[in-house]
Amino acid sequence: MLVCHCLAVNDREVKAAVGQGAATVEDVINLTDAGALCGGCHPSICMLLGEHSQGDCGGDACLAGSRVLCGDRSSV
């Protein structure tokens, strides 16, 4: 599944970044470039991060103080 349309980064690349230790959207940007341009994929990145850990992933929803679990698709 394509996550970042601007830079053609797919979910496998984002999951690989998580496997390498990415814990925030910023970490994923640094490792894959996904999310570095328009930011429209930040919620999708946050959801993928939420599949691996629960809590503050650094995504827009988390940074806004909503304190939702990043993997909760109904909250993003």
Secondary structure, DSSP 8 states (H G I E B T S, - for coil): -EEETTTTEEHHHHHHHHHTT--SHHHHHHHH-TTSSS-TTHHHHHHHHHTT--S--S-HHHHTT----TT-TTT-
